[in-house]
Amino acid sequence: MTTRAGHGFVSTVVRRWKRSHARVLTHGPEAGLSPATYAILLPMLLILGMLLLQAGLVFHARNVVDAAAQQGLQAARGQTASAGSGQMAANSLISQASPNIFSGTPSVSISRGAATTRVDISAQPASIIPMFSMPTIHAHAQGASEEVTR
């Protein structure tokens, strides 16, 4: 039995598949995305991704600043502690936790009185979005200064 070229089993299956999927294969309005659509969607998706990353970076920076304020308070409020020891503890936590998360050096200020100790930290998170500066993050912690009573 001889068959002509293009009339075998495989070509019959291919022809039937092409006929049944003709709407998908045509170049109509629902054929797929055009390059103009990609040119509009791609930058929007990139910006959305960068905004999500920036939000995560700011959230992490806020947590680091809060933890540094608590660490500085714990170190500065002890009976024999000083404001300098609290400042060293806060700066140490910031440099160990995330050394490159802030643009510039965070400002750590500690005031230690006879009754209370207060730690204030201000820092500006780094921006991954060009030409966009982030607002400054502020954290404070306050607690009673320890003293020996007789």
MODELLER restraints for C-alpha pairs under 7 A, 6 or more apart:
rsr = mdl.restraints
at = mdl.atoms
rsr.add(forms.Gaussian(group=physical.xy_distance, feature=features.Distance(at['CA:24:A'], at['CA:31:A']), mean=6.23, stdev=0.5))
rsr.add(forms.Gaussian(group=physical.xy_distance, feature=features.Distance(at['CA:25:A'], at['CA:31:A']), mean=6.90, stdev=0.5))
rsr.add(forms.Gaussian(group=physical.xy_distance, feature=features.Distance(at['CA:50:A'], at['CA:129:A']), mean=6.75, stdev=0.5))
rsr.add(forms.Gaussian(group=physical.xy_distance, feature=features.Distance(at['CA:54:A'], at['CA:127:A']), mean=6.88, stdev=0.5))
rsr.add(forms.Gaussian(group=physical.xy_distance, feature=features.Distance(at['CA:54:A'], at['CA:128:A']), mean=6.42, stdev=0.5))
rsr.add(forms.Gaussian(group=physical.xy_distance, feature=features.Distance(at['CA:58:A'], at['CA:125:A']), mean=6.19, stdev=0.5))
rsr.add(forms.Gaussian(group=physical.xy_distance, feature=features.Distance(at['CA:61:A'], at['CA:101:A']), mean=6.62, stdev=0.5))
rsr.add(forms.Gaussian(group=physical.xy_distance, feature=features.Distance(at['CA:61:A'], at['CA:125:A']), mean=6.27, stdev=0.5))
rsr.add(forms.Gaussian(group=physical.xy_distance, feature=features.Distance(at['CA:62:A'], at['CA:137:A']), mean=6.54, stdev=0.5))
rsr.add(forms.Gaussian(group=physical.xy_distance, feature=features.Distance(at['CA:64:A'], at['CA:94:A']), mean=6.58, stdev=0.5))
rsr.add(forms.Gaussian(group=physical.xy_distance, feature=features.Distance(at['CA:64:A'], at['CA:97:A']), mean=6.99, stdev=0.5))
rsr.add(forms.Gaussian(group=physical.xy_distance, feature=features.Distance(at['CA:65:A'], at['CA:121:A']), mean=6.79, stdev=0.5))
rsr.add(forms.Gaussian(group=physical.xy_distance, feature=features.Distance(at['CA:65:A'], at['CA:139:A']), mean=6.27, stdev=0.5))
rsr.add(forms.Gaussian(group=physical.xy_distance, feature=features.Distance(at['CA:66:A'], at['CA:139:A']), mean=5.62, stdev=0.5))
rsr.add(forms.Gaussian(group=physical.xy_distance, feature=features.Distance(at['CA:68:A'], at['CA:90:A']), mean=4.60, stdev=0.5))
rsr.add(forms.Gaussian(group=physical.xy_distance, feature=features.Distance(at['CA:68:A'], at['CA:93:A']), mean=5.80, stdev=0.5))
rsr.add(forms.Gaussian(group=physical.xy_distance, feature=features.Distance(at['CA:68:A'], at['CA:94:A']), mean=6.28, stdev=0.5))
rsr.add(forms.Gaussian(group=physical.xy_distance, feature=features.Distance(at['CA:69:A'], at['CA:90:A']), mean=6.26, stdev=0.5))
rsr.add(forms.Gaussian(group=physical.xy_distance, feature=features.Distance(at['CA:69:A'], at['CA:119:A']), mean=5.86, stdev=0.5))
rsr.add(forms.Gaussian(group=physical.xy_distance, feature=features.Distance(at['CA:69:A'], at['CA:120:A']), mean=6.76, stdev=0.5))
rsr.add(forms.Gaussian(group=physical.xy_distance, feature=features.Distance(at['CA:69:A'], at['CA:121:A']), mean=6.53, stdev=0.5))
rsr.add(forms.Gaussian(group=physical.xy_distance, feature=features.Distance(at['CA:69:A'], at['CA:139:A']), mean=6.58, stdev=0.5))
rsr.add(forms.Gaussian(group=physical.xy_distance, feature=features.Distance(at['CA:69:A'], at['CA:140:A']), mean=5.96, stdev=0.5))
rsr.add(forms.Gaussian(group=physical.xy_distance, feature=features.Distance(at['CA:69:A'], at['CA:141:A']), mean=5.69, stdev=0.5))
rsr.add(forms.Gaussian(group=physical.xy_distance, feature=features.Distance(at['CA:70:A'], at['CA:141:A']), mean=5.96, stdev=0.5))
rsr.add(forms.Gaussian(group=physical.xy_distance, feature=features.Distance(at['CA:71:A'], at['CA:89:A']), mean=6.29, stdev=0.5))
rsr.add(forms.Gaussian(group=physical.xy_distance, feature=features.Distance(at['CA:71:A'], at['CA:90:A']), mean=5.81, stdev=0.5))
rsr.add(forms.Gaussian(group=physical.xy_distance, feature=features.Distance(at['CA:72:A'], at['CA:86:A']), mean=4.16, stdev=0.5))
rsr.add(forms.Gaussian(group=physical.xy_distance, feature=features.Distance(at['CA:72:A'], at['CA:87:A']), mean=5.90, stdev=0.5))
rsr.add(forms.Gaussian(group=physical.xy_distance, feature=features.Distance(at['CA:72:A'], at['CA:89:A']), mean=5.31, stdev=0.5))
rsr.add(forms.Gaussian(group=physical.xy_distance, feature=features.Distance(at['CA:72:A'], at['CA:90:A']), mean=4.60, stdev=0.5))
rsr.add(forms.Gaussian(group=physical.xy_distance, feature=features.Distance(at['CA:72:A'], at['CA:119:A']), mean=6.69, stdev=0.5))
rsr.add(forms.Gaussian(group=physical.xy_distance, feature=features.Distance(at['CA:73:A'], at['CA:86:A']), mean=6.15, stdev=0.5))
rsr.add(forms.Gaussian(group=physical.xy_distance, feature=features.Distance(at['CA:73:A'], at['CA:117:A']), mean=6.91, stdev=0.5))
rsr.add(forms.Gaussian(group=physical.xy_distance, feature=features.Distance(at['CA:73:A'], at['CA:118:A']), mean=6.83, stdev=0.5))
rsr.add(forms.Gaussian(group=physical.xy_distance, feature=features.Distance(at['CA:73:A'], at['CA:119:A']), mean=6.02, stdev=0.5))
rsr.add(forms.Gaussian(group=physical.xy_distance, feature=features.Distance(at['CA:73:A'], at['CA:141:A']), mean=6.49, stdev=0.5))
rsr.add(forms.Gaussian(group=physical.xy_distance, feature=features.Distance(at['CA:73:A'], at['CA:142:A']), mean=6.91, stdev=0.5))
rsr.add(forms.Gaussian(group=physical.xy_distance, feature=features.Distance(at['CA:75:A'], at['CA:81:A']), mean=6.76, stdev=0.5))
rsr.add(forms.Gaussian(group=physical.xy_distance, feature=features.Distance(at['CA:75:A'], at['CA:85:A']), mean=6.16, stdev=0.5))
rsr.add(forms.Gaussian(group=physical.xy_distance, feature=features.Distance(at['CA:75:A'], at['CA:86:A']), mean=4.66, stdev=0.5))
rsr.add(forms.Gaussian(group=physical.xy_distance, feature=features.Distance(at['CA:75:A'], at['CA:89:A']), mean=6.53, stdev=0.5))
rsr.add(forms.Gaussian(group=physical.xy_distance, feature=features.Distance(at['CA:76:A'], at['CA:82:A']), mean=5.39, stdev=0.5))
rsr.add(forms.Gaussian(group=physical.xy_distance, feature=features.Distance(at['CA:76:A'], at['CA:83:A']), mean=5.32, stdev=0.5))
rsr.add(forms.Gaussian(group=physical.xy_distance, feature=features.Distance(at['CA:76:A'], at['CA:85:A']), mean=5.92, stdev=0.5))
rsr.add(forms.Gaussian(group=physical.xy_distance, feature=features.Distance(at['CA:76:A'], at['CA:86:A']), mean=4.22, stdev=0.5))
rsr.add(forms.Gaussian(group=physical.xy_distance, feature=features.Distance(at['CA:77:A'], at['CA:117:A']), mean=5.93, stdev=0.5))
rsr.add(forms.Gaussian(group=physical.xy_distance, feature=features.Distance(at['CA:77:A'], at['CA:144:A']), mean=6.99, stdev=0.5))
rsr.add(forms.Gaussian(group=physical.xy_distance, feature=features.Distance(at['CA:77:A'], at['CA:145:A']), mean=4.67, stdev=0.5))
rsr.add(forms.Gaussian(group=physical.xy_distance, feature=features.Distance(at['CA:77:A'], at['CA:146:A']), mean=5.87, stdev=0.5))
rsr.add(forms.Gaussian(group=physical.xy_distance, feature=features.Distance(at['CA:78:A'], at['CA:145:A']), mean=6.51, stdev=0.5))
rsr.add(forms.Gaussian(group=physical.xy_distance, feature=features.Distance(at['CA:78:A'], at['CA:146:A']), mean=5.25, stdev=0.5))
rsr.add(forms.Gaussian(group=physical.xy_distance, feature=features.Distance(at['CA:79:A'], at['CA:146:A']), mean=4.92, stdev=0.5))
rsr.add(forms.Gaussian(group=physical.xy_distance, feature=features.Distance(at['CA:79:A'], at['CA:147:A']), mean=5.23, stdev=0.5))
rsr.add(forms.Gaussian(group=physical.xy_distance, feature=features.Distance(at['CA:83:A'], at['CA:110:A']), mean=5.67, stdev=0.5))
rsr.add(forms.Gaussian(group=physical.xy_distance, feature=features.Distance(at['CA:83:A'], at['CA:111:A']), mean=6.59, stdev=0.5))
rsr.add(forms.Gaussian(group=physical.xy_distance, feature=features.Distance(at['CA:83:A'], at['CA:112:A']), mean=6.18, stdev=0.5))
rsr.add(forms.Gaussian(group=physical.xy_distance, feature=features.Distance(at['CA:87:A'], at['CA:108:A']), mean=6.39, stdev=0.5))
rsr.add(forms.Gaussian(group=physical.xy_distance, feature=features.Distance(at['CA:87:A'], at['CA:110:A']), mean=6.75, stdev=0.5))
rsr.add(forms.Gaussian(group=physical.xy_distance, feature=features.Distance(at['CA:101:A'], at['CA:125:A']), mean=5.95, stdev=0.5))
rsr.add(forms.Gaussian(group=physical.xy_distance, feature=features.Distance(at['CA:101:A'], at['CA:126:A']), mean=5.63, stdev=0.5))
rsr.add(forms.Gaussian(group=physical.xy_distance, feature=features.Distance(at['CA:102:A'], at['CA:123:A']), mean=6.72, stdev=0.5))
rsr.add(forms.Gaussian(group=physical.xy_distance, feature=features.Distance(at['CA:102:A'], at['CA:124:A']), mean=5.64, stdev=0.5))
rsr.add(forms.Gaussian(group=physical.xy_distance, feature=features.Distance(at['CA:102:A'], at['CA:125:A']), mean=4.25, stdev=0.5))
rsr.add(forms.Gaussian(group=physical.xy_distance, feature=features.Distance(at['CA:102:A'], at['CA:126:A']), mean=4.73, stdev=0.5))
rsr.add(forms.Gaussian(group=physical.xy_distance, feature=features.Distance(at['CA:103:A'], at['CA:124:A']), mean=5.83, stdev=0.5))
rsr.add(forms.Gaussian(group=physical.xy_distance, feature=features.Distance(at['CA:103:A'], at['CA:125:A']), mean=5.71, stdev=0.5))
rsr.add(forms.Gaussian(group=physical.xy_distance, feature=features.Distance(at['CA:103:A'], at['CA:126:A']), mean=4.64, stdev=0.5))
rsr.add(forms.Gaussian(group=physical.xy_distance, feature=features.Distance(at['CA:106:A'], at['CA:121:A']), mean=6.81, stdev=0.5))
rsr.add(forms.Gaussian(group=physical.xy_distance, feature=features.Distance(at['CA:106:A'], at['CA:122:A']), mean=5.70, stdev=0.5))
rsr.add(forms.Gaussian(group=physical.xy_distance, feature=features.Distance(at['CA:106:A'], at['CA:123:A']), mean=4.39, stdev=0.5))
rsr.add(forms.Gaussian(group=physical.xy_distance, feature=features.Distance(at['CA:107:A'], at['CA:121:A']), mean=5.47, stdev=0.5))
rsr.add(forms.Gaussian(group=physical.xy_distance, feature=features.Distance(at['CA:107:A'], at['CA:122:A']), mean=5.09, stdev=0.5))
rsr.add(forms.Gaussian(group=physical.xy_distance, feature=features.Distance(at['CA:107:A'], at['CA:123:A']), mean=6.29, stdev=0.5))
rsr.add(forms.Gaussian(group=physical.xy_distance, feature=features.Distance(at['CA:108:A'], at['CA:120:A']), mean=5.92, stdev=0.5))
rsr.add(forms.Gaussian(group=physical.xy_distance, feature=features.Distance(at['CA:108:A'], at['CA:121:A']), mean=4.56, stdev=0.5))
rsr.add(forms.Gaussian(group=physical.xy_distance, feature=features.Distance(at['CA:108:A'], at['CA:122:A']), mean=6.74, stdev=0.5))
rsr.add(forms.Gaussian(group=physical.xy_distance, feature=features.Distance(at['CA:109:A'], at['CA:119:A']), mean=5.88, stdev=0.5))
rsr.add(forms.Gaussian(group=physical.xy_distance, feature=features.Distance(at['CA:109:A'], at['CA:120:A']), mean=5.21, stdev=0.5))
rsr.add(forms.Gaussian(group=physical.xy_distance, feature=features.Distance(at['CA:109:A'], at['CA:121:A']), mean=6.35, stdev=0.5))
rsr.add(forms.Gaussian(group=physical.xy_distance, feature=features.Distance(at['CA:110:A'], at['CA:118:A']), mean=5.72, stdev=0.5))
rsr.add(forms.Gaussian(group=physical.xy_distance, feature=features.Distance(at['CA:110:A'], at['CA:119:A']), mean=4.52, stdev=0.5))
rsr.add(forms.Gaussian(group=physical.xy_distance, feature=features.Distance(at['CA:110:A'], at['CA:120:A']), mean=6.34, stdev=0.5))
rsr.add(forms.Gaussian(group=physical.xy_distance, feature=features.Distance(at['CA:111:A'], at['CA:117:A']), mean=5.80, stdev=0.5))
rsr.add(forms.Gaussian(group=physical.xy_distance, feature=features.Distance(at['CA:111:A'], at['CA:118:A']), mean=5.30, stdev=0.5))
rsr.add(forms.Gaussian(group=physical.xy_distance, feature=features.Distance(at['CA:111:A'], at['CA:119:A']), mean=6.60, stdev=0.5))
rsr.add(forms.Gaussian(group=physical.xy_distance, feature=features.Distance(at['CA:112:A'], at['CA:118:A']), mean=6.42, stdev=0.5))
rsr.add(forms.Gaussian(group=physical.xy_distance, feature=features.Distance(at['CA:114:A'], at['CA:145:A']), mean=6.45, stdev=0.5))
rsr.add(forms.Gaussian(group=physical.xy_distance, feature=features.Distance(at['CA:115:A'], at['CA:144:A']), mean=5.71, stdev=0.5))
rsr.add(forms.Gaussian(group=physical.xy_distance, feature=features.Distance(at['CA:115:A'], at['CA:145:A']), mean=5.30, stdev=0.5))
rsr.add(forms.Gaussian(group=physical.xy_distance, feature=features.Distance(at['CA:116:A'], at['CA:142:A']), mean=6.95, stdev=0.5))
rsr.add(forms.Gaussian(group=physical.xy_distance, feature=features.Distance(at['CA:116:A'], at['CA:143:A']), mean=5.58, stdev=0.5))
rsr.add(forms.Gaussian(group=physical.xy_distance, feature=features.Distance(at['CA:116:A'], at['CA:144:A']), mean=4.31, stdev=0.5))
rsr.add(forms.Gaussian(group=physical.xy_distance, feature=features.Distance(at['CA:116:A'], at['CA:145:A']), mean=4.83, stdev=0.5))
rsr.add(forms.Gaussian(group=physical.xy_distance, feature=features.Distance(at['CA:117:A'], at['CA:142:A']), mean=5.67, stdev=0.5))
rsr.add(forms.Gaussian(group=physical.xy_distance, feature=features.Distance(at['CA:117:A'], at['CA:143:A']), mean=5.49, stdev=0.5))
rsr.add(forms.Gaussian(group=physical.xy_distance, feature=features.Distance(at['CA:117:A'], at['CA:144:A']), mean=6.03, stdev=0.5))
rsr.add(forms.Gaussian(group=physical.xy_distance, feature=features.Distance(at['CA:117:A'], at['CA:145:A']), mean=5.60, stdev=0.5))
rsr.add(forms.Gaussian(group=physical.xy_distance, feature=features.Distance(at['CA:118:A'], at['CA:141:A']), mean=5.79, stdev=0.5))
rsr.add(forms.Gaussian(group=physical.xy_distance, feature=features.Distance(at['CA:118:A'], at['CA:142:A']), mean=4.33, stdev=0.5))
rsr.add(forms.Gaussian(group=physical.xy_distance, feature=features.Distance(at['CA:118:A'], at['CA:143:A']), mean=6.63, stdev=0.5))
rsr.add(forms.Gaussian(group=physical.xy_distance, feature=features.Distance(at['CA:119:A'], at['CA:140:A']), mean=5.34, stdev=0.5))
rsr.add(forms.Gaussian(group=physical.xy_distance, feature=features.Distance(at['CA:119:A'], at['CA:141:A']), mean=5.22, stdev=0.5))
rsr.add(forms.Gaussian(group=physical.xy_distance, feature=features.Distance(at['CA:119:A'], at['CA:142:A']), mean=6.32, stdev=0.5))
rsr.add(forms.Gaussian(group=physical.xy_distance, feature=features.Distance(at['CA:120:A'], at['CA:139:A']), mean=5.85, stdev=0.5))
rsr.add(forms.Gaussian(group=physical.xy_distance, feature=features.Distance(at['CA:120:A'], at['CA:140:A']), mean=4.40, stdev=0.5))
rsr.add(forms.Gaussian(group=physical.xy_distance, feature=features.Distance(at['CA:120:A'], at['CA:141:A']), mean=6.78, stdev=0.5))
rsr.add(forms.Gaussian(group=physical.xy_distance, feature=features.Distance(at['CA:121:A'], at['CA:138:A']), mean=5.73, stdev=0.5))
rsr.add(forms.Gaussian(group=physical.xy_distance, feature=features.Distance(at['CA:121:A'], at['CA:139:A']), mean=5.26, stdev=0.5))
rsr.add(forms.Gaussian(group=physical.xy_distance, feature=features.Distance(at['CA:121:A'], at['CA:140:A']), mean=6.26, stdev=0.5))
rsr.add(forms.Gaussian(group=physical.xy_distance, feature=features.Distance(at['CA:122:A'], at['CA:136:A']), mean=6.59, stdev=0.5))
rsr.add(forms.Gaussian(group=physical.xy_distance, feature=features.Distance(at['CA:122:A'], at['CA:137:A']), mean=5.62, stdev=0.5))
rsr.add(forms.Gaussian(group=physical.xy_distance, feature=features.Distance(at['CA:122:A'], at['CA:138:A']), mean=4.58, stdev=0.5))
rsr.add(forms.Gaussian(group=physical.xy_distance, feature=features.Distance(at['CA:122:A'], at['CA:139:A']), mean=6.60, stdev=0.5))
rsr.add(forms.Gaussian(group=physical.xy_distance, feature=features.Distance(at['CA:123:A'], at['CA:136:A']), mean=5.57, stdev=0.5))
rsr.add(forms.Gaussian(group=physical.xy_distance, feature=features.Distance(at['CA:123:A'], at['CA:137:A']), mean=5.29, stdev=0.5))
rsr.add(forms.Gaussian(group=physical.xy_distance, feature=features.Distance(at['CA:123:A'], at['CA:138:A']), mean=6.68, stdev=0.5))
rsr.add(forms.Gaussian(group=physical.xy_distance, feature=features.Distance(at['CA:124:A'], at['CA:134:A']), mean=6.49, stdev=0.5))
rsr.add(forms.Gaussian(group=physical.xy_distance, feature=features.Distance(at['CA:124:A'], at['CA:135:A']), mean=6.37, stdev=0.5))
rsr.add(forms.Gaussian(group=physical.xy_distance, feature=features.Distance(at['CA:124:A'], at['CA:136:A']), mean=4.44, stdev=0.5))
rsr.add(forms.Gaussian(group=physical.xy_distance, feature=features.Distance(at['CA:124:A'], at['CA:137:A']), mean=5.94, stdev=0.5))
rsr.add(forms.Gaussian(group=physical.xy_distance, feature=features.Distance(at['CA:125:A'], at['CA:134:A']), mean=6.20, stdev=0.5))
rsr.add(forms.Gaussian(group=physical.xy_distance, feature=features.Distance(at['CA:127:A'], at['CA:133:A']), mean=6.08, stdev=0.5))
rsr.add(forms.Gaussian(group=physical.xy_distance, feature=features.Distance(at['CA:127:A'], at['CA:134:A']), mean=6.23, stdev=0.5))
